[in-house]
Amino acid sequence: AITRLGADGALDDILATLPRIREVALSADGNKVAFIATDLSFFPEQLAAYVYDRTTGAVEAVTTGEFTNPVQLEISADGNHVFWRQAGTGPI
């Protein structure tokens, strides 16, 4: 059986402030992790892409401005470049 941590709702306020990770990609050497997550510091449900460096603990935002419908996140082998595709929502 699975037990929900904080089933009484005690953690709901804390969980509401954490970013929701949507996609993850790992560099070839495993030192850098690219991820797309909600950016709660600006607007709820606004997405942003980040790179986490496992060797230094640093997290760097790699997107600015409008960032909607990103899919197929990838990171270069050396971890220095992040790629994604923008999924369209309108007619072609």
KATA-V293807 format. One record per backbone hydrogen bond with DSSP energy under -1.0 kcal/mol. NH is the residue of the N-H (numbers start at 0). CO is the residue of the C=O. E is the energy in kcal/mol with one decimal. If there is no record, write none. Layout:
NH/CO/E
NH/CO/E
This chain:
6/3/-1.3
8/5/-2.8
11/8/-1.2
14/10/-2.9
15/11/-1.8
16/13/-1.4
17/14/-1.0
21/35/-3.9
22/35/-1.0
24/33/-2.6
26/31/-2.8
29/26/-1.4
32/51/-2.7
33/24/-2.8
34/49/-2.3
35/22/-2.1
36/47/-2.4
37/19/-1.4
38/45/-4.0
41/38/-1.3
45/42/-2.2
47/36/-2.2
49/34/-2.7
50/59/-2.2
51/32/-3.3
52/57/-2.9
53/30/-3.3
56/52/-2.9
59/50/-2.6
61/48/-3.1
70/84/-2.8
73/82/-2.7
75/80/-2.9
78/75/-1.3
82/73/-2.9
84/70/-2.9
86/68/-3.2
